[in-house]
Amino acid sequence: MTHLKLMIYLVLLFGIPPLVVAKSSDTESAIEQFKNKMVAKHSFDKHYLDHVFSKLELRDSIIKAITRPAESKPWHEYRKIFLTRSRIKGGVEFWNKHEQAISDVASHYGVPAEIMVAILGVETRYGGNTGSYPVLDALSTLAFLYPKRSRFFRSELEQFLLLAREEGVEHKDLTGSYAGAMGLPQFMPSSFRNFAVDFDDDKRRDIWTNPTDTLASIANYFIKHGWLSGQPVALRLNTDSAKLQAFLTDGLKPTLKAGQLTEAGISLAPQIKSEDLVKLLEYDTEQGKEYWVGLENFYTITRYNHSQLYAMAVFQLSQEILNRKNKQKSKK
């Protein structure tokens, strides 16, 4: 029995989760190979990497967390996590506090203010919960103890070390989610290196404490993933479900021409043109099935988190925040 299996067995037997998993010889060897790769490929100093990884703690709690994602819940349970009064109120307060920055970023990129704010609401409660795991521990645990996605997380660990070197930050000072996502917008290291923006020209791409850089980084991410300015995101359908079943497909990308739905007698909003590509979306509610059409901008939101539950939560939260914000304006 490997050390990791033994630890899991003890957890099941006694119900007491270990905080740290000891490194097996196989794990030590894999880490050593990774360090050698970083030296050869990116000219890292071996002594520096030895020091960095000497502080590493592989955590069983990270393995547990990644095997129980919120996206495995049905929609009606998932929705309740994010569509709350406190998150809607918090979104309006964040918008009011950073109104000028939000306006500047929205104007520059063409990504709606409410979408950017909702991303922060879903990800970190507007910066209130950015995660407490050391990023090095999170990425390393998944890189070396989670075979299902070890290739992805080894790549992100590589990107993280490059990020720390490029930005002149100490890896030990950076914390995030159990998956290694960082800062207010919860960017993975590769997303930071590719899409983070220094919008206020202070020579730092700061997604940890700077809302302006954070908002611009989210908007830049969306633009680079195909956001269409001024176009709708998703629209609710009020159609007999029997007509819709034939149009349900796997995957998230819109591949269905809207005209195919209208030809089948399914009414769509006038802003959807027959040549527009759409994705039929089905959600489980407490009252039964609910159907939406997602357009290209809905798909862009799924590039942030590859889940139609996530994208719909962001969209619906954005609309609630916008409605509350507009009500405030009308009362003034």
C-alpha positions as CSV (number, residue, x, y, z in Angstrom):
1,M,0.0,0.0,0.0
2,T,1.4,3.4,-1.0
3,H,1.7,6.1,1.5
4,L,-1.1,8.1,-0.1
5,K,-3.4,5.1,-0.1
6,L,-2.5,4.4,3.5
7,M,-3.3,8.0,4.5
8,I,-6.7,7.8,2.7
9,Y,-7.4,4.5,4.5
10,L,-6.7,6.1,7.8
11,V,-9.0,9.0,7.0
12,L,-11.8,6.6,6.2
13,L,-11.1,4.5,9.3
14,F,-10.8,7.3,11.8
15,G,-12.4,10.2,10.1
16,I,-9.5,12.5,10.8
17,P,-8.0,14.1,7.7
18,P,-4.2,14.5,7.7
19,L,-3.2,18.1,6.8
20,V,0.0,17.0,5.0
21,V,0.9,14.0,2.9
22,A,4.4,12.8,3.2
23,K,6.4,12.5,0.0
24,S,6.9,9.0,-1.3
25,S,10.1,8.1,-3.1
26,D,8.2,8.2,-6.4
27,T,6.9,11.6,-5.7
28,E,10.4,12.8,-4.7
29,S,11.7,11.5,-7.9
30,A,9.0,13.2,-9.9
31,I,9.7,16.5,-8.2
32,E,13.4,16.1,-8.9
33,Q,12.7,15.5,-12.6
34,F,10.5,18.6,-12.7
35,K,13.2,20.8,-11.1
36,N,15.8,19.5,-13.6
37,K,13.4,20.3,-16.4
38,M,13.0,23.9,-15.1
39,V,16.8,24.2,-15.0
40,A,17.3,22.9,-18.5
41,K,14.3,24.6,-20.1
42,H,14.2,28.0,-18.3
43,S,17.7,28.3,-16.8
44,F,16.5,28.3,-13.2
45,D,19.1,28.0,-10.5
46,K,19.0,24.4,-9.1
47,H,19.9,25.5,-5.6
48,Y,17.1,28.1,-5.7
49,L,14.6,25.4,-6.7
50,D,15.9,23.0,-4.0
51,H,15.2,25.7,-1.5
52,V,11.8,26.4,-2.9
53,F,10.6,22.8,-2.9
54,S,12.2,22.1,0.5
55,K,9.3,24.1,2.0
56,L,6.7,22.3,0.0
57,E,3.7,20.7,1.7
58,L,1.6,18.2,-0.2
59,R,-2.0,18.4,1.2
60,D,-4.6,15.7,1.3
61,S,-7.3,18.4,1.7
62,I,-6.5,19.7,-1.8
63,I,-7.1,16.2,-3.3
64,K,-10.4,16.0,-1.4
65,A,-11.5,19.4,-2.6
66,I,-10.9,18.9,-6.3
67,T,-12.9,15.6,-6.2
68,R,-16.0,17.4,-4.9
69,P,-16.4,20.5,-7.2
70,A,-19.6,22.6,-6.8
71,E,-20.2,22.1,-10.5
72,S,-21.3,18.5,-9.7
73,K,-24.4,19.9,-8.1
74,P,-27.8,20.2,-9.9
75,W,-28.6,23.7,-11.1
76,H,-31.1,24.6,-8.4
77,E,-28.5,23.8,-5.7
78,Y,-25.6,25.4,-7.5
79,R,-27.7,28.6,-8.2
80,K,-28.4,29.1,-4.5
81,I,-24.7,29.3,-3.8
82,F,-24.2,32.4,-6.0
83,L,-27.6,34.1,-6.5
84,T,-27.9,35.4,-2.9
85,R,-28.9,38.7,-1.5
86,S,-25.5,39.3,0.0
87,R,-23.7,38.7,-3.3
88,I,-26.1,40.9,-5.2
89,K,-25.8,43.7,-2.6
90,G,-22.0,43.2,-2.5
91,G,-21.8,43.5,-6.3
92,V,-23.6,46.9,-6.2
93,E,-21.4,48.1,-3.4
94,F,-18.3,47.1,-5.3
95,W,-19.6,48.8,-8.4
96,N,-20.3,52.0,-6.5
97,K,-17.0,52.0,-4.8
98,H,-15.0,51.5,-8.1
99,E,-17.4,53.2,-10.5
100,Q,-14.8,55.2,-12.4
101,A,-12.4,52.2,-12.9
102,I,-15.3,50.0,-14.0
103,S,-16.5,52.6,-16.4
104,D,-13.0,53.1,-17.9
105,V,-12.4,49.4,-18.3
106,A,-15.9,48.7,-19.8
107,S,-15.4,51.5,-22.3
108,H,-12.0,50.4,-23.3
109,Y,-12.7,46.7,-23.8
110,G,-16.4,46.7,-24.6
111,V,-17.2,44.1,-21.9
112,P,-20.2,45.0,-19.8
113,A,-19.6,46.3,-16.3
114,E,-22.1,43.9,-14.7
115,I,-20.4,40.9,-16.3
116,M,-16.9,41.8,-14.9
117,V,-18.4,42.5,-11.4
118,A,-20.3,39.2,-11.4
119,I,-17.2,37.3,-12.2
120,L,-15.6,38.8,-9.1
121,G,-18.8,38.0,-7.1
122,V,-18.8,34.3,-8.1
123,E,-15.0,33.9,-7.9
124,T,-14.1,35.6,-4.6
125,R,-17.0,37.6,-3.3
126,Y,-15.4,40.7,-4.6
127,G,-12.1,39.9,-3.1
128,G,-13.4,38.8,0.2
129,N,-12.2,35.2,-0.2
130,T,-9.3,34.7,-2.5
131,G,-8.2,31.4,-1.0
132,S,-5.7,30.5,1.7
133,Y,-3.7,27.6,0.1
134,P,-0.1,28.5,-0.8
135,V,-0.2,28.3,-4.6
136,L,3.0,26.3,-4.7
137,D,1.4,23.6,-2.4
138,A,-1.8,23.5,-4.4
139,L,-0.2,23.2,-7.8
140,S,2.4,20.7,-6.6
141,T,-0.1,18.5,-4.8
142,L,-2.2,18.2,-8.0
143,A,0.8,18.0,-10.2
144,F,2.4,15.0,-8.4
145,L,-0.5,13.3,-6.5
146,Y,-3.5,13.7,-8.9
147,P,-2.7,11.6,-12.0
148,K,-6.1,12.4,-13.6
149,R,-4.9,16.0,-14.3
150,S,-1.2,15.9,-13.5
151,R,-0.1,17.1,-16.9
152,F,-2.2,20.2,-16.7
153,F,-1.1,21.1,-13.2
154,R,2.6,20.4,-13.9
155,S,2.2,22.9,-16.7
156,E,0.6,25.4,-14.4
157,L,3.4,24.8,-11.8
158,E,5.9,25.6,-14.5
159,Q,3.9,28.8,-15.4
160,F,3.8,29.8,-11.7
161,L,7.5,29.6,-11.2
162,L,8.0,31.7,-14.3
163,L,5.4,34.2,-13.2
164,A,7.1,34.6,-9.8
165,R,10.4,35.2,-11.5
166,E,9.0,37.6,-14.1
167,E,7.0,39.7,-11.7
168,G,9.6,39.7,-9.0
169,V,7.3,38.3,-6.3
170,E,8.0,35.6,-3.7
171,H,6.2,32.4,-4.4
172,K,5.7,31.9,-0.7
173,D,3.6,35.1,-0.5
174,L,1.0,34.0,-3.0
175,T,-2.0,32.1,-1.9
176,G,-5.1,31.0,-3.7
177,S,-7.7,28.3,-4.2
178,Y,-7.2,24.5,-3.8
179,A,-6.6,24.4,-7.6
180,G,-3.9,27.2,-7.5
181,A,-6.1,30.0,-8.9
182,M,-4.9,33.4,-7.7
183,G,-6.0,36.8,-6.7
184,L,-9.4,38.7,-7.0
185,P,-10.3,37.1,-10.4
186,Q,-8.8,33.6,-9.6
187,F,-6.5,33.4,-12.5
188,M,-4.4,30.3,-13.1
189,P,-0.7,31.1,-13.6
190,S,-0.9,30.6,-17.4
191,S,-3.9,33.0,-17.5
192,F,-2.0,35.5,-15.6
193,R,1.0,35.4,-17.9
194,N,-1.2,35.5,-21.0
195,F,-4.0,37.9,-20.1
196,A,-3.2,40.0,-17.0
197,V,-3.1,43.7,-17.7
198,D,-1.3,46.7,-16.1
199,F,-4.2,49.1,-16.8
200,D,-3.1,51.9,-14.6
201,D,0.5,51.9,-15.9
202,D,2.1,51.5,-12.5
203,K,4.5,48.8,-14.0
204,R,2.7,46.0,-12.1
205,R,0.0,43.6,-13.2
206,D,-1.6,43.4,-9.8
207,I,-4.6,41.1,-9.6
208,W,-4.2,40.7,-5.8
209,T,-4.9,44.2,-4.5
210,N,-5.6,46.4,-7.5
211,P,-9.3,46.4,-8.6
212,T,-8.4,48.3,-11.8
213,D,-5.8,45.9,-13.0
214,T,-8.2,43.0,-12.0
215,L,-11.1,44.3,-14.0
216,A,-9.0,45.0,-17.0
217,S,-7.5,41.5,-16.8
218,I,-10.9,39.9,-16.7
219,A,-12.1,42.1,-19.7
220,N,-8.9,41.3,-21.6
221,Y,-9.4,37.6,-20.9
222,F,-12.9,37.8,-22.3
223,I,-11.9,39.7,-25.4
224,K,-9.1,37.3,-26.2
225,H,-11.6,34.4,-25.9
226,G,-14.1,35.9,-28.3
227,W,-16.4,38.3,-26.5
228,L,-18.7,40.2,-28.9
229,S,-19.4,43.7,-27.7
230,G,-23.0,44.6,-27.6
231,Q,-24.3,41.1,-28.3
232,P,-26.6,39.1,-25.9
233,V,-25.4,36.3,-23.7
234,A,-28.3,34.0,-23.1
235,L,-32.1,34.1,-23.5
236,R,-34.8,32.1,-21.7
237,L,-37.1,29.8,-23.8
238,N,-40.7,29.3,-22.9
239,T,-41.3,26.3,-25.2
240,D,-42.6,22.8,-24.7
241,S,-39.7,20.7,-23.8
242,A,-40.7,17.9,-26.2
243,K,-39.8,20.2,-29.1
244,L,-36.3,20.9,-27.6
245,Q,-35.0,17.5,-26.9
246,A,-33.7,16.9,-30.4
247,F,-31.5,20.0,-30.2
248,L,-29.7,19.1,-27.0
249,T,-26.1,18.3,-27.7
250,D,-22.9,17.6,-25.7
251,G,-20.2,20.2,-25.3
252,L,-20.4,23.9,-24.7
253,K,-19.7,25.5,-28.0
254,P,-22.6,27.0,-30.0
255,T,-22.9,24.9,-33.1
256,L,-26.6,25.1,-33.9
257,K,-28.0,27.7,-36.2
258,A,-30.8,29.7,-34.6
259,G,-32.8,29.3,-37.8
260,Q,-33.0,25.5,-37.2
261,L,-34.9,26.2,-34.0
262,T,-37.3,28.7,-35.5
263,E,-38.0,26.2,-38.4
264,A,-39.0,23.7,-35.7
265,G,-41.5,26.2,-34.3
266,I,-39.4,27.4,-31.4
267,S,-39.8,31.1,-30.8
268,L,-36.6,33.1,-30.3
269,A,-36.1,36.7,-29.3
270,P,-35.9,39.2,-32.2
271,Q,-32.3,40.1,-31.5
272,I,-31.2,36.5,-32.4
273,K,-30.7,36.3,-36.2
274,S,-31.3,33.0,-38.0
275,E,-27.6,32.7,-38.9
276,D,-26.5,33.1,-35.3
277,L,-24.9,30.1,-33.7
278,V,-26.5,29.0,-30.4
279,K,-26.3,26.3,-27.8
280,L,-29.4,24.9,-26.3
281,L,-29.1,24.7,-22.5
282,E,-31.1,22.6,-20.1
283,Y,-31.1,23.2,-16.4
284,D,-32.7,21.2,-13.5
285,T,-34.9,23.3,-11.3
286,E,-37.0,22.3,-8.4
287,Q,-40.1,22.7,-10.6
288,G,-38.7,20.7,-13.5
289,K,-36.6,21.5,-16.6
290,E,-35.7,25.0,-17.7
291,Y,-34.3,25.9,-21.2
292,W,-32.2,28.7,-22.5
293,V,-30.2,29.5,-25.6
294,G,-26.6,30.5,-25.1
295,L,-24.9,32.6,-27.7
296,E,-21.2,33.2,-28.4
297,N,-20.8,35.4,-25.3
298,F,-22.2,32.7,-23.1
299,Y,-19.6,30.4,-24.5
300,T,-16.9,33.0,-23.8
301,I,-17.9,32.9,-20.1
302,T,-17.4,29.2,-20.1
303,R,-13.8,29.7,-21.1
304,Y,-13.3,31.2,-17.6
305,N,-14.7,28.0,-16.1
306,H,-15.7,25.2,-18.4
307,S,-19.2,24.7,-17.0
308,Q,-22.6,25.8,-18.2
309,L,-23.7,26.1,-14.5
310,Y,-20.9,28.5,-13.9
311,A,-21.6,30.6,-16.9
312,M,-25.3,30.8,-16.1
313,A,-24.6,31.8,-12.5
314,V,-22.3,34.6,-13.7
315,F,-24.9,35.8,-16.2
316,Q,-27.9,35.7,-13.8
317,L,-25.9,37.4,-11.0
318,S,-24.8,40.1,-13.5
319,Q,-28.4,40.8,-14.3
320,E,-29.5,41.0,-10.7
321,I,-26.6,43.3,-9.9
322,L,-27.5,45.5,-12.9
323,N,-31.2,45.7,-11.9
324,R,-30.3,46.6,-8.3
325,K,-27.8,49.2,-9.5
326,N,-30.4,50.7,-11.9
327,K,-33.0,50.9,-9.1
328,Q,-30.6,52.8,-7.0
329,K,-30.1,55.3,-9.8
330,S,-33.8,55.8,-10.3
331,K,-34.3,56.7,-6.7
332,K,-31.7,59.5,-6.8
